[in-house]
Amino acid sequence: MRRVYLDHSATTPVDPEVASLMMTYYTEKYGNPSSIHSFGQEVRNAVEQARHQVAALIGAKPDEITFTSGGTEADNMAILGVADAYRKKGRHIITSAVEHHAVLDTCEYLAKNGFELTILPVNEEGIVSVEDLAQAIRPDTILISIMHANNEVGAIQPIADIGKLAQEHKVLFHVDAVQSLGKIPVNVKEMNVDLMTVSSHKIYGPKGVGALYIRKGIRLVPLFHGGGQEKKRRSGTENAPGIIGFGKACELAGRRMAAEAAELKILRDKLLQGILDKIDYVKVNGPLGDSRLPNNVNVSIRFVEGESLLLSLDMLGIAASSGSACTSGSLDPSHVLLAMRMPHEIAHGSLRFSLGRQNTEEDIDYVLEQLPKIVERLRMMSPLYDQMKQAQ
């Protein structure tokens, strides 16, 4: 049976070059980077090289990069750290309705503990209005947190415009760039960003490692206390093999990004057009063209359940998703699609395909061969579809 992995927004395979480099730091160069002897210092040098590699991919300075255990920790470090450090200036935070739960849940935790939260709506394509944001900013606003690209529908937000607005009002601006890193250009200076979250396992690096860009001069209260690693911002012995692998993944992503994006757009558009041509009653979720990540296809197929689609695809060797990997076990419809004003019954039939560097045209052909058959079979069991056909 053919196996086709189309869930790269959930995670990616580790690149062989990354895995090979990491193995060296598991078995041969295993010193603690805080140790002063040569075993530790050769690892310290490799960690610092990785810091340069991550910084280069986002247009930052190496000393503005703090390594974390992943995107969730980096989001928490940014939001909780700013809230604690700047609480005397104000207690108002702004975010959007389509953020990852690592941002939304953290902001809502603060809202239960003395802070005020404004959650901005989005339009039907999942994009925030800069005008709405401008109206939401108050004298006591201390932080705006808006993701660069949405993990479910691939919508790219007007980050540079938002960052400029935040600068004008002297409000700190945090961006979750976990999904955009390595897929589209990211530059913290050009985007007027103060804090940025990135993660390794979305760009063919290892799981369990990420980073937070912290613009020089910004104060953060750390989440952890202990050994004072990462300039006292993130105590704990560094995950050296993971960090070094992340750095290598960033180097490879920077080198390959333009060519990969062009190839992925071709496959993305073929898959999307094929679905629209072969299956009726399909709605495309999110924007089209350059306002969408080059690897993202998200559709709602009416008169079928997303969970049934996923299980049927999996039985044929095709891996996809119905939303965020962090909430895939939930039976509730996507909060992103609901924020885009999609009815519950249609949101339940959503399907996300996220392509990656190993996918081929033959993979797309296989999906387009199997998916229409699955939809037809499932609709034959749907009383709603039967009622619709009888009403015609």
C-alpha positions in Angstrom: 0.0 0.0 0.0 1.2 3.5 -0.9 2.0 5.7 2.1 1.5 9.5 1.7 2.3 11.9 4.6 0.4 15.1 4.2 0.5 16.4 7.8 3.7 18.4 7.9 2.0 21.2 9.8 1.7 18.8 12.7 5.4 17.7 12.5 8.1 16.9 9.9 10.6 14.1 9.6 14.1 14.9 10.7 16.3 15.7 7.8 19.1 13.1 7.4 21.8 15.8 7.6 20.3 17.0 10.9 20.0 13.5 12.3 23.6 12.6 11.4 24.9 15.8 13.1 22.9 15.2 16.2 24.1 11.7 16.6 27.7 13.0 17.0 26.6 15.1 20.0 24.8 12.1 21.6 27.6 9.6 21.3 31.0 11.4 20.7 30.8 15.0 21.8 28.6 14.7 24.9 30.0 17.3 27.3 27.8 19.6 29.3 28.0 23.0 27.6 28.3 24.8 31.0 31.5 22.8 31.8 34.8 24.6 31.5 36.8 21.6 30.2 37.4 20.9 26.6 34.5 18.3 26.4 32.1 20.9 27.5 33.5 23.8 25.5 33.4 21.9 22.1 29.6 21.4 22.8 29.3 25.1 23.9 30.9 26.2 20.6 28.4 24.1 18.6 25.4 25.5 20.6 26.6 29.0 19.9 26.9 28.2 16.2 23.3 27.0 16.3 22.3 30.3 17.9 23.9 32.1 14.9 22.1 29.8 12.5 18.6 30.4 14.1 19.2 34.1 14.2 20.3 34.3 10.6 17.0 32.7 9.4 14.9 35.4 11.1 17.2 38.4 10.7 18.1 38.6 14.4 21.3 38.9 16.4 22.6 35.7 18.0 22.4 37.1 21.5 18.7 37.8 21.0 18.0 34.1 20.7 16.9 32.0 23.8 16.5 28.3 23.3 13.5 26.6 24.8 11.9 23.1 24.8 9.6 24.1 21.9 7.0 26.6 20.7 4.6 26.2 23.6 7.3 27.1 26.1 8.5 30.0 24.0 4.9 31.4 23.7 4.5 31.1 27.5 7.9 32.7 28.2 7.0 35.7 26.0 3.4 36.3 27.3 3.9 35.5 30.9 7.3 37.0 31.0 6.1 40.3 29.6 3.0 40.3 31.8 5.1 39.9 34.9 7.8 42.4 33.9 5.5 45.2 32.7 2.4 44.8 35.0 3.1 48.1 36.6 2.8 49.8 33.2 -0.5 48.1 32.3 -2.5 44.9 32.4 -4.2 44.8 29.0 -3.2 42.2 26.3 -4.5 41.9 22.8 -4.5 38.7 20.7 -6.7 37.1 18.0 -9.4 34.5 17.9 -7.4 32.2 15.6 -4.2 31.8 17.7 -2.7 28.5 18.7 -3.9 27.3 22.1 -0.4 27.9 23.4 -1.1 31.6 23.1 -4.9 31.7 23.7 -4.8 29.5 26.8 -1.9 31.5 28.2 -3.7 34.8 27.6 -6.9 33.4 29.2 -4.9 32.3 32.2 -3.7 35.9 32.7 -7.3 37.1 32.2 -8.3 35.0 35.2 -5.5 36.5 37.3 -5.8 40.3 37.1 -5.2 41.1 33.5 -7.7 42.3 30.8 -7.8 40.5 27.5 -9.1 41.6 24.1 -9.5 38.9 21.5 -9.8 40.3 18.0 -12.1 38.8 15.4 -10.9 37.7 12.0 -12.6 37.9 8.6 -13.9 34.9 6.6 -10.4 34.2 5.4 -9.0 34.1 8.9 -7.1 37.5 8.7 -7.0 40.1 11.4 -8.0 43.7 10.6 -5.3 46.3 11.4 -8.1 48.8 11.9 -9.7 46.6 14.6 -6.4 46.3 16.3 -5.8 50.1 16.2 -9.2 50.6 17.9 -8.4 48.0 20.6 -5.1 49.5 21.8 -5.5 51.4 25.1 -3.1 53.4 27.2 -2.6 50.3 29.5 -2.0 47.9 26.6 1.4 46.2 27.2 1.4 43.3 24.7 0.0 42.3 21.3 0.4 38.7 20.3 -0.6 37.7 16.7 0.6 34.7 14.8 2.4 35.1 11.5 0.6 32.2 9.7 -2.2 30.1 10.9 -1.5 26.4 11.5 -4.9 25.3 10.3 -5.9 27.4 7.2 -2.5 28.8 6.3 -3.7 32.5 6.4 -0.7 34.9 6.6 -1.3 37.9 8.8 -0.2 41.5 8.0 2.6 41.3 10.6 4.7 44.3 9.4 1.7 46.6 9.5 0.7 45.3 13.0 4.3 45.7 14.1 4.4 49.3 12.9 1.2 50.1 14.7 2.5 48.5 17.9 5.7 50.5 17.6 3.8 53.8 17.2 1.9 53.1 20.4 5.0 51.8 22.3 3.3 48.4 22.8 5.4 45.2 22.8 4.6 42.9 19.9 4.9 39.1 20.0 4.6 36.8 17.0 4.2 33.1 16.9 6.1 32.1 13.7 6.1 28.4 14.3 4.2 27.6 11.0 5.8 30.3 8.8 9.5 29.6 9.7 11.3 28.0 6.8 8.3 28.3 4.5 8.2 32.0 3.8 10.6 34.8 4.5 10.7 35.9 8.2 12.6 39.0 9.3 12.1 40.4 12.8 13.5 43.8 11.9 11.5 44.3 8.8 8.3 43.0 10.5 8.8 45.3 13.6 8.7 42.4 16.0 9.8 42.5 19.6 9.4 38.8 20.5 9.1 35.8 18.1 8.4 32.1 18.8 10.0 29.5 16.5 10.1 25.7 16.7 12.4 23.0 15.3 10.2 20.1 14.5 8.1 22.0 11.9 11.3 22.6 9.7 12.7 19.0 9.6 14.6 19.4 12.9 14.1 17.4 16.2 11.1 17.6 18.5 11.5 19.1 21.9 13.4 22.3 21.0 12.5 25.8 20.0 13.5 29.3 20.6 12.3 32.8 21.5 13.7 35.9 19.8 13.8 38.7 22.4 14.7 42.1 21.0 17.6 43.6 23.0 16.4 45.8 25.8 13.2 43.9 26.5 12.7 42.7 30.1 11.2 39.3 30.8 10.6 37.5 34.1 11.8 33.9 33.5 9.5 30.9 33.9 12.2 28.8 35.4 14.8 29.4 38.1 17.9 27.4 38.7 21.3 27.3 37.0 21.0 30.5 35.1 21.6 29.1 31.6 20.6 31.1 28.5 21.6 34.4 30.2 19.4 33.6 33.2 16.3 33.6 30.9 15.9 29.8 30.8 17.5 27.8 33.5 18.2 24.1 32.9 21.0 22.1 31.1 20.7 22.8 27.4 19.4 20.1 25.1 22.6 20.4 23.1 21.9 17.7 20.4 18.5 19.2 19.9 19.7 22.8 19.7 22.5 21.8 17.3 20.0 19.9 15.2 17.7 22.9 15.2 20.5 25.2 14.0 21.3 22.8 11.1 17.7 22.6 10.2 17.5 26.5 10.1 20.6 26.6 7.9 19.1 24.1 5.4 15.7 25.8 5.4 17.3 29.2 4.6 19.2 27.6 1.7 16.2 25.6 0.3 13.2 27.8 1.1 12.7 29.7 -2.2 12.9 26.5 -4.4 10.8 24.4 -2.0 8.1 27.1 -1.7 7.8 27.2 -5.5 7.5 23.5 -5.8 5.0 23.2 -2.9 2.8 25.9 -4.5 2.5 23.8 -7.6 1.6 20.7 -5.7 -0.8 22.6 -3.4 -2.7 24.2 -6.3 -2.9 20.9 -8.1 -4.4 19.2 -5.0 -6.8 22.0 -4.3 -8.0 22.3 -7.9 -8.3 18.5 -8.1 -10.5 18.4 -5.0 -12.8 21.1 -6.4 -13.0 19.4 -9.8 -13.8 15.9 -8.5 -16.0 16.6 -5.4 -19.0 18.8 -5.2 -20.1 20.9 -2.1 -16.6 21.8 -1.1 -15.6 25.0 0.5 -12.0 26.3 0.5 -11.0 27.6 4.0 -8.6 30.5 4.2 -7.2 32.8 1.5 -5.9 31.9 -1.9 -2.6 32.7 -3.6 0.3 34.5 -1.8 -1.8 35.2 1.3 -1.6 31.5 2.1 1.2 29.3 3.2 2.7 27.5 0.1 2.1 24.0 1.6 -1.4 24.4 3.1 -4.8 23.1 1.7 -7.8 23.3 4.0 -11.3 22.4 2.8 -14.7 21.7 4.2 -16.5 18.8 2.5 -20.2 19.0 3.3 -22.3 16.0 4.3 -19.3 14.1 5.8 -17.6 14.1 9.1 -13.9 15.1 9.3 -13.0 12.2 11.6 -14.5 9.7 9.2 -12.6 11.2 6.3 -9.3 11.0 8.3 -9.8 7.4 9.4 -10.8 6.4 5.8 -7.7 8.1 4.4 -5.5 6.5 7.0 -6.7 3.1 6.0 -5.4 3.8 2.5 -2.0 5.1 3.8 -2.8 8.8 3.6 -2.0 11.0 6.6 -3.9 14.3 6.9 -5.5 16.3 9.7 -8.8 18.0 10.6 -7.1 20.9 12.4 -4.3 21.5 14.9 -2.3 18.4 16.0 -2.7 19.6 19.6 -6.5 19.3 19.4 -6.9 16.4 16.9 -8.4 14.2 19.7 -11.2 16.6 20.3 -14.7 16.2 18.8 -15.3 19.9 18.9 -15.1 21.8 15.6 -12.0 23.9 15.0 -12.0 27.2 16.9 -10.3 28.7 13.9 -13.1 27.8 11.5 -15.7 29.0 14.0 -13.9 32.3 14.3 -14.1 32.6 10.5 -17.9 32.4 11.0 -18.3 28.9 9.6 -21.4 27.0 10.7 -20.7 24.0 13.0 -22.1 21.4 10.6 -19.7 22.5 7.9 -16.7 23.0 10.2 -17.1 19.4 11.3 -16.2 18.3 7.7 -12.9 20.1 7.5 -9.8 18.5 6.2 -6.2 19.9 6.2 -3.5 18.7 3.9 0.0 20.1 4.7 2.7 19.2 2.2 6.4 18.8 2.7 9.7 18.5 0.8 9.4 14.8 0.2 5.9 14.9 -1.4 5.6 14.2 -5.2 3.1 14.7 -7.9 2.4 11.0 -7.7 1.4 11.5 -4.0 -1.2 14.1 -5.1 -2.5 11.9 -7.9 -3.0 9.1 -5.3 -5.0 11.4 -3.0 -7.1 12.7 -5.8 -7.8 9.1 -6.8 -8.9 7.9 -3.4 -10.5 11.0 -1.7 -13.5 11.2 -4.1 -14.3 7.5 -3.5 -14.2 8.0 0.2 -16.5 11.0 0.1 -19.0 9.2 -2.2 -19.1 6.2 0.2 -19.5 8.3 3.3 -22.2 10.5 1.7 -24.2 7.4 0.8 -24.6 6.9 4.6 -25.5 10.5 5.3 -29.2 11.3 5.9 -28.5 15.0 5.3 -27.0 14.3 1.9 -29.9 12.0 1.0 -32.4 14.8 2.0 -30.5 17.3 -0.1 -30.5 15.0 -3.2 -34.2 14.4 -2.8 -34.9 18.1 -2.5 -33.2 18.9 -5.8 
